Amino acid sequence: MDKKKIAVIGLGYVGLPLAHAFSFRYPVVGFDIAQWRINELQQGHDRTLELSDEQVKEAIDNGMLFTNELDDIKECNVYIVTVPTPIDEHKTPDLTPLKKASESIGKVLKAGDIVIYESTVYPGANGEVCVPILEKVSGLKYISSNNPTSNIQHPTSAEETIGFFCGYSPERINPGDKEHTVTKILKVTSGSTPEIAKEIDALYASVITAGTHLAPSIKVAEAAKVIENAQRDINIAFVNELALIFDKLNIDTHDVLAASGTKWNFLPFKPGLVGGHCIGVDPYYLTYKAKEVGYHPEVILSGRRINDNMGIHVANKVVKLMIHKGHTVKGARVLVLGITFKENCPDIRNSRVIDVIRELQDFGCNVDVYDPWADPEEVKEEYGIDLILNSQFSILNYDAVVIAVAHNEFKKIDLNTSNKTVVFDIKGTLKKERVDARL
């Protein structure tokens, strides 16, 4: 095991912390196609804030190399793929990054090497999509206990075969969470043969202090990952639907949840916008595969519809409150606090705050957005929005304020607005006495 040399492909929210953890035990090369990302890390800074500058320096001091050159990973014998797996505008899985990563690895893959995927996919995707690419580009055979055409039917180690092996160990990174970091989250592992599965499990167990769970197959591990977030999505959808109902009944949803939460087995979910790289995306991977095999999922897609429409509901509620307070909606000035997909995190991927902003703009409102965590250049590139600076606004100048993300900074913000200013709190960040409405 100590002879392993690891290449981590993709140095984002998932790959960089993983590479850092492995660097204390093994030689590690961190590979990313983005030159700006490599330059940034070589200079000792991680803009995702998953690693502190000190931790990036730790990895470098441990001998980790940051590169975008394939030649730098050709001596590795374990390749761990942590690239994003988004959806397209039709809610269909976009496996382009995964395919390109597999093509790159195929160019340097050697007999006996192990390729481990961590990116979220539908059950069977690695075998159906990634393996054929690896085989075609490398000219090597995929060794699997389920593959009767393998040259060696029961290989016991990487050194005894002329092919390559695969594994799947789903990522469980929670962006912005400094308590549940990569080594403190139990890791699911799997491999293409029983022997390689144990080898992969031991590899992760050597750095994951929380322990590992060896799944019986790659497909089981793939399915386990995709339902983790689908389950959360459905639970949040249920609470969001309650919020829609209670709004019509003029009941504060958070008050209801606080009362229900006194029961020992009540699940503590809250209403909100469901975005990000996982919960708002992963269910579509499962439903895509379900439809492919002839099953039309109902509960999962129903939950997705509810969650995807919450931004529109929020915007409509804000507009009604403005009308109630005598504002003219067209031309009204609205301040949205937060654009990231979650609190205390710079990640703007698949943020559903944009749904609130776009709907308010469709009503004719002039919307300003402030977020001390988000990178202004990334927001401009992704959403076409120019963030305002802290010194550029006064809440008193707005007809409505929408607290969209529960950043710590917003819990302390001075809300000495006029009586006519509408304050809508999506996340229940503030006490209800300080706002006009909460989701």
NORVEN-V873990 format. One record per residue. N is the residue number from 1. SS is DSSP state (H for helix, E for strand, L for the rest). OMEGA is omega in whole degrees, -180 to 180 (* if undefined). NEAR is the number of other C-alpha atoms within 12 Angstrom. Layout:
BEGIN
n=N ss=SS omega=OMEGA near=NEAR
n=N ss=SS omega=OMEGA near=NEAR
END
This chain:
BEGIN
n=1 ss=L omega=-179 near=22
n=2 ss=L omega=179 near=17
n=3 ss=L omega=-179 near=15
n=4 ss=L omega=169 near=28
n=5 ss=E omega=-167 near=31
n=6 ss=E omega=170 near=43
n=7 ss=E omega=176 near=50
n=8 ss=E omega=-174 near=48
n=9 ss=E omega=-176 near=46
n=10 ss=L omega=-173 near=41
n=11 ss=L omega=178 near=41
n=12 ss=L omega=-177 near=37
n=13 ss=L omega=-178 near=37
n=14 ss=L omega=-171 near=41
n=15 ss=H omega=-175 near=41
n=16 ss=H omega=178 near=48
n=17 ss=H omega=179 near=41
n=18 ss=H omega=179 near=47
n=19 ss=H omega=178 near=47
n=20 ss=H omega=-179 near=46
n=21 ss=H omega=-179 near=36
n=22 ss=H omega=-174 near=37
n=23 ss=L omega=178 near=34
n=24 ss=L omega=-177 near=25
n=25 ss=L omega=-172 near=26
n=26 ss=L omega=168 near=31
n=27 ss=E omega=-176 near=32
n=28 ss=E omega=172 near=39
n=29 ss=E omega=177 near=43
n=30 ss=E omega=-175 near=47
n=31 ss=E omega=175 near=42
n=32 ss=L omega=-177 near=38
n=33 ss=L omega=-177 near=24
n=34 ss=L omega=-180 near=20
n=35 ss=H omega=-179 near=17
n=36 ss=H omega=180 near=18
n=37 ss=H omega=179 near=25
n=38 ss=H omega=180 near=28
n=39 ss=H omega=-179 near=21
n=40 ss=H omega=-178 near=21
n=41 ss=H omega=177 near=37
n=42 ss=H omega=178 near=26
n=43 ss=L omega=173 near=18
n=44 ss=L omega=-179 near=25
n=45 ss=L omega=177 near=25
n=46 ss=L omega=-176 near=30
n=47 ss=L omega=177 near=29
n=48 ss=L omega=-180 near=34
n=49 ss=L omega=174 near=29
n=50 ss=L omega=173 near=35
n=51 ss=L omega=174 near=33
n=52 ss=L omega=177 near=21
n=53 ss=H omega=179 near=21
n=54 ss=H omega=-180 near=18
n=55 ss=H omega=176 near=26
n=56 ss=H omega=178 near=36
n=57 ss=H omega=177 near=24
n=58 ss=H omega=-179 near=25
n=59 ss=H omega=179 near=35
n=60 ss=H omega=178 near=28
n=61 ss=H omega=178 near=18
n=62 ss=L omega=178 near=21
n=63 ss=L omega=-178 near=24
n=64 ss=L omega=180 near=36
n=65 ss=E omega=173 near=37
n=66 ss=E omega=-174 near=41
n=67 ss=E omega=169 near=29
n=68 ss=L omega=179 near=28
n=69 ss=L omega=-179 near=23
n=70 ss=H omega=-180 near=27
n=71 ss=H omega=-177 near=17
n=72 ss=H omega=180 near=24
n=73 ss=H omega=-174 near=35
n=74 ss=L omega=178 near=24
n=75 ss=L omega=179 near=24
n=76 ss=L omega=176 near=32
n=77 ss=L omega=172 near=34
n=78 ss=E omega=-180 near=43
n=79 ss=E omega=-179 near=45
n=80 ss=E omega=-174 near=46
n=81 ss=E omega=-177 near=46
n=82 ss=L omega=-180 near=39
n=83 ss=L omega=180 near=37
n=84 ss=L omega=174 near=36
n=85 ss=L omega=-177 near=38
n=86 ss=L omega=171 near=32
n=87 ss=E omega=179 near=29
n=88 ss=L omega=-177 near=15
n=89 ss=L omega=179 near=11
n=90 ss=L omega=-179 near=11
n=91 ss=L omega=180 near=23
n=92 ss=L omega=179 near=24
n=93 ss=E omega=176 near=27
n=94 ss=L omega=-176 near=28
n=95 ss=L omega=-179 near=26
n=96 ss=H omega=180 near=21
n=97 ss=H omega=-180 near=27
n=98 ss=H omega=179 near=34
n=99 ss=H omega=-179 near=29
n=100 ss=H omega=177 near=26
n=101 ss=H omega=179 near=41
n=102 ss=H omega=177 near=38
n=103 ss=H omega=-180 near=28
n=104 ss=H omega=180 near=34
n=105 ss=H omega=180 near=46
n=106 ss=H omega=-178 near=34
n=107 ss=H omega=-178 near=24
n=108 ss=H omega=-175 near=32
n=109 ss=L omega=-179 near=40
n=110 ss=L omega=177 near=32
n=111 ss=L omega=178 near=30
n=112 ss=L omega=-180 near=29
n=113 ss=L omega=179 near=42
n=114 ss=E omega=176 near=45
n=115 ss=E omega=-178 near=49
n=116 ss=E omega=178 near=49
n=117 ss=E omega=176 near=50
n=118 ss=L omega=-177 near=40
n=119 ss=L omega=-180 near=47
n=120 ss=L omega=179 near=48
n=121 ss=L omega=173 near=52
n=122 ss=L omega=-179 near=42
n=123 ss=L omega=179 near=33
n=124 ss=L omega=-174 near=28
n=125 ss=H omega=-178 near=34
n=126 ss=H omega=179 near=40
n=127 ss=H omega=-176 near=33
n=128 ss=H omega=-173 near=20
n=129 ss=H omega=-172 near=26
n=130 ss=H omega=-176 near=36
n=131 ss=H omega=179 near=40
n=132 ss=H omega=178 near=24
n=133 ss=H omega=178 near=28
n=134 ss=H omega=-180 near=40
n=135 ss=H omega=-176 near=32
n=136 ss=H omega=-175 near=20
n=137 ss=H omega=-176 near=24
n=138 ss=H omega=-175 near=25
n=139 ss=L omega=180 near=22
n=140 ss=L omega=180 near=28
n=141 ss=L omega=175 near=32
n=142 ss=E omega=-179 near=46
n=143 ss=L omega=-179 near=42
n=144 ss=L omega=178 near=35
n=145 ss=L omega=178 near=26
n=146 ss=L omega=-177 near=19
n=147 ss=L omega=-176 near=20
n=148 ss=L omega=-179 near=13
n=149 ss=L omega=179 near=14
n=150 ss=L omega=180 near=22
n=151 ss=L omega=177 near=19
n=152 ss=L omega=-173 near=26
n=153 ss=L omega=-177 near=23
n=154 ss=L omega=-180 near=22
n=155 ss=L omega=-180 near=27
n=156 ss=L omega=178 near=22
n=157 ss=L omega=-178 near=28
n=158 ss=H omega=-175 near=34
n=159 ss=H omega=-174 near=18
n=160 ss=H omega=-176 near=20
n=161 ss=L omega=176 near=26
n=162 ss=L omega=179 near=25
n=163 ss=L omega=179 near=35
n=164 ss=E omega=-179 near=43
n=165 ss=E omega=175 near=51
n=166 ss=E omega=175 near=47
n=167 ss=E omega=176 near=49
n=168 ss=E omega=178 near=51
n=169 ss=L omega=-172 near=47
n=170 ss=L omega=177 near=47
n=171 ss=L omega=177 near=44
n=172 ss=L omega=-179 near=35
n=173 ss=L omega=175 near=35
n=174 ss=L omega=-174 near=29
n=175 ss=L omega=178 near=34
n=176 ss=L omega=-178 near=30
n=177 ss=L omega=-179 near=23
n=178 ss=L omega=177 near=19
n=179 ss=L omega=-180 near=13
n=180 ss=L omega=179 near=19
n=181 ss=L omega=-168 near=28
n=182 ss=H omega=-177 near=37
n=183 ss=H omega=-177 near=29
n=184 ss=H omega=179 near=24
n=185 ss=L omega=-179 near=26
n=186 ss=L omega=-173 near=25
n=187 ss=E omega=173 near=36
n=188 ss=E omega=-180 near=41
n=189 ss=E omega=176 near=42
n=190 ss=L omega=180 near=42
n=191 ss=E omega=-174 near=41
n=192 ss=L omega=170 near=45
n=193 ss=L omega=180 near=35
n=194 ss=H omega=-179 near=29
n=195 ss=H omega=179 near=27
n=196 ss=H omega=177 near=41
n=197 ss=H omega=178 near=38
n=198 ss=H omega=179 near=27
n=199 ss=H omega=178 near=31
n=200 ss=H omega=179 near=43
n=201 ss=H omega=179 near=32
n=202 ss=H omega=179 near=26
n=203 ss=H omega=180 near=37
n=204 ss=H omega=-179 near=43
n=205 ss=H omega=-179 near=29
n=206 ss=L omega=179 near=24
n=207 ss=L omega=-179 near=28
n=208 ss=L omega=-176 near=30
n=209 ss=L omega=-180 near=20
n=210 ss=L omega=180 near=18
n=211 ss=L omega=-178 near=21
n=212 ss=E omega=174 near=28
n=213 ss=E omega=-179 near=27
n=214 ss=E omega=179 near=32
n=215 ss=L omega=-177 near=29
n=216 ss=L omega=179 near=26
n=217 ss=L omega=177 near=33
n=218 ss=H omega=-180 near=41
n=219 ss=H omega=178 near=32
n=220 ss=H omega=180 near=29
n=221 ss=H omega=178 near=38
n=222 ss=H omega=-179 near=38
n=223 ss=H omega=-180 near=34
n=224 ss=H omega=-179 near=35
n=225 ss=H omega=-172 near=37
n=226 ss=H omega=180 near=40
n=227 ss=H omega=177 near=29
n=228 ss=H omega=-178 near=26
n=229 ss=H omega=175 near=36
n=230 ss=H omega=178 near=35
n=231 ss=H omega=178 near=26
n=232 ss=H omega=-180 near=31
n=233 ss=H omega=-179 near=39
n=234 ss=H omega=179 near=33
n=235 ss=H omega=178 near=30
n=236 ss=H omega=178 near=34
n=237 ss=H omega=178 near=34
n=238 ss=H omega=-179 near=28
n=239 ss=H omega=176 near=32
n=240 ss=H omega=178 near=39
n=241 ss=H omega=175 near=29
n=242 ss=H omega=179 near=29
n=243 ss=H omega=177 near=37
n=244 ss=H omega=180 near=30
n=245 ss=H omega=-177 near=19
n=246 ss=H omega=175 near=22
n=247 ss=H omega=179 near=21
n=248 ss=H omega=179 near=15
n=249 ss=L omega=-179 near=11
n=250 ss=L omega=178 near=16
n=251 ss=L omega=177 near=19
n=252 ss=L omega=-176 near=28
n=253 ss=H omega=-178 near=33
n=254 ss=H omega=176 near=32
n=255 ss=H omega=179 near=20
n=256 ss=H omega=-179 near=23
n=257 ss=H omega=178 near=25
n=258 ss=H omega=179 near=17
n=259 ss=H omega=-180 near=14
n=260 ss=H omega=-178 near=18
n=261 ss=L omega=177 near=17
n=262 ss=L omega=176 near=13
n=263 ss=L omega=-169 near=11
n=264 ss=L omega=-175 near=9
n=265 ss=L omega=176 near=8
n=266 ss=L omega=-177 near=15
n=267 ss=L omega=-172 near=17
n=268 ss=L omega=176 near=21
n=269 ss=L omega=-180 near=27
n=270 ss=L omega=179 near=34
n=271 ss=L omega=178 near=39
n=272 ss=L omega=176 near=47
n=273 ss=L omega=-175 near=48
n=274 ss=L omega=179 near=47
n=275 ss=L omega=179 near=37
n=276 ss=L omega=-174 near=35
n=277 ss=L omega=-174 near=35
n=278 ss=L omega=-170 near=41
n=279 ss=H omega=-179 near=41
n=280 ss=H omega=-175 near=40
n=281 ss=H omega=-172 near=44
n=282 ss=H omega=-180 near=45
n=283 ss=H omega=180 near=46
n=284 ss=H omega=176 near=40
n=285 ss=H omega=-180 near=40
n=286 ss=H omega=-179 near=40
n=287 ss=H omega=176 near=33
n=288 ss=H omega=-179 near=30
n=289 ss=H omega=180 near=26
n=290 ss=H omega=179 near=21
n=291 ss=H omega=-180 near=17
n=292 ss=H omega=-180 near=16
n=293 ss=L omega=171 near=13
n=294 ss=L omega=178 near=10
n=295 ss=L omega=178 near=12
n=296 ss=L omega=-178 near=17
n=297 ss=L omega=-178 near=22
n=298 ss=L omega=-177 near=16
n=299 ss=H omega=-177 near=19
n=300 ss=H omega=-178 near=34
n=301 ss=H omega=176 near=29
n=302 ss=H omega=177 near=25
n=303 ss=H omega=178 near=32
n=304 ss=H omega=-179 near=37
n=305 ss=H omega=180 near=27
n=306 ss=H omega=-177 near=31
n=307 ss=H omega=-179 near=40
n=308 ss=H omega=-177 near=34
n=309 ss=L omega=-177 near=29
n=310 ss=H omega=178 near=36
n=311 ss=H omega=178 near=34
n=312 ss=H omega=178 near=29
n=313 ss=H omega=-180 near=33
n=314 ss=H omega=-179 near=43
n=315 ss=H omega=179 near=42
n=316 ss=H omega=178 near=28
n=317 ss=H omega=179 near=33
n=318 ss=H omega=179 near=43
n=319 ss=H omega=179 near=39
n=320 ss=H omega=179 near=23
n=321 ss=H omega=178 near=28
n=322 ss=H omega=178 near=35
n=323 ss=H omega=-180 near=20
n=324 ss=H omega=180 near=17
n=325 ss=L omega=173 near=20
n=326 ss=L omega=180 near=17
n=327 ss=L omega=169 near=24
n=328 ss=L omega=-172 near=22
n=329 ss=L omega=-180 near=30
n=330 ss=L omega=-179 near=19
n=331 ss=L omega=179 near=20
n=332 ss=L omega=179 near=29
n=333 ss=E omega=-178 near=34
n=334 ss=E omega=176 near=43
n=335 ss=E omega=176 near=39
n=336 ss=E omega=-180 near=45
n=337 ss=E omega=178 near=47
n=338 ss=L omega=176 near=46
n=339 ss=L omega=178 near=49
n=340 ss=L omega=-176 near=44
n=341 ss=L omega=178 near=39
n=342 ss=L omega=-175 near=38
n=343 ss=L omega=172 near=35
n=344 ss=L omega=-176 near=29
n=345 ss=L omega=-179 near=33
n=346 ss=L omega=-174 near=33
n=347 ss=L omega=-180 near=38
n=348 ss=L omega=-176 near=36
n=349 ss=L omega=176 near=36
n=350 ss=L omega=177 near=33
n=351 ss=L omega=-179 near=36
n=352 ss=L omega=173 near=38
n=353 ss=H omega=-180 near=45
n=354 ss=H omega=178 near=40
n=355 ss=H omega=178 near=30
n=356 ss=H omega=-178 near=43
n=357 ss=H omega=-178 near=41
n=358 ss=H omega=-180 near=27
n=359 ss=H omega=177 near=27
n=360 ss=H omega=177 near=37
n=361 ss=H omega=178 near=27
n=362 ss=H omega=176 near=20
n=363 ss=L omega=180 near=26
n=364 ss=L omega=179 near=19
n=365 ss=L omega=171 near=31
n=366 ss=E omega=-171 near=26
n=367 ss=E omega=171 near=34
n=368 ss=E omega=-179 near=36
n=369 ss=E omega=177 near=41
n=370 ss=E omega=176 near=38
n=371 ss=L omega=-178 near=38
n=372 ss=L omega=-178 near=28
n=373 ss=L omega=-174 near=34
n=374 ss=L omega=176 near=36
n=375 ss=L omega=-177 near=29
n=376 ss=H omega=-179 near=26
n=377 ss=H omega=179 near=16
n=378 ss=H omega=180 near=22
n=379 ss=H omega=179 near=31
n=380 ss=H omega=-179 near=17
n=381 ss=H omega=-175 near=14
n=382 ss=H omega=-171 near=20
n=383 ss=H omega=-180 near=25
n=384 ss=L omega=-176 near=15
n=385 ss=L omega=174 near=26
n=386 ss=L omega=177 near=21
n=387 ss=L omega=174 near=31
n=388 ss=L omega=179 near=26
n=389 ss=L omega=-177 near=18
n=390 ss=H omega=-176 near=18
n=391 ss=H omega=-174 near=10
n=392 ss=H omega=-176 near=13
n=393 ss=L omega=170 near=21
n=394 ss=L omega=-177 near=24
n=395 ss=H omega=-179 near=31
n=396 ss=H omega=-178 near=21
n=397 ss=H omega=-175 near=22
n=398 ss=L omega=176 near=32
n=399 ss=L omega=179 near=38
n=400 ss=E omega=176 near=47
n=401 ss=E omega=178 near=52
n=402 ss=E omega=175 near=49
n=403 ss=E omega=-172 near=48
n=404 ss=L omega=-177 near=45
n=405 ss=L omega=-174 near=44
n=406 ss=L omega=174 near=32
n=407 ss=L omega=178 near=30
n=408 ss=H omega=-179 near=20
n=409 ss=H omega=-176 near=22
n=410 ss=H omega=177 near=29
n=411 ss=H omega=-178 near=22
n=412 ss=L omega=-172 near=14
n=413 ss=L omega=-179 near=20
n=414 ss=L omega=-180 near=17
n=415 ss=L omega=177 near=30
n=416 ss=L omega=-179 near=19
n=417 ss=L omega=173 near=21
n=418 ss=L omega=-180 near=20
n=419 ss=L omega=-178 near=19
n=420 ss=L omega=-179 near=24
n=421 ss=L omega=178 near=34
n=422 ss=E omega=175 near=42
n=423 ss=E omega=-180 near=44
n=424 ss=E omega=-176 near=41
n=425 ss=E omega=-177 near=40
n=426 ss=L omega=-171 near=43
n=427 ss=L omega=-177 near=37
n=428 ss=L omega=-177 near=34
n=429 ss=L omega=-176 near=34
n=430 ss=L omega=175 near=31
n=431 ss=L omega=-173 near=21
n=432 ss=H omega=-180 near=21
n=433 ss=H omega=-177 near=15
n=434 ss=H omega=-176 near=25
n=435 ss=L omega=177 near=31
n=436 ss=L omega=-179 near=33
n=437 ss=E omega=174 near=36
n=438 ss=E omega=179 near=40
n=439 ss=L omega=* near=45
END
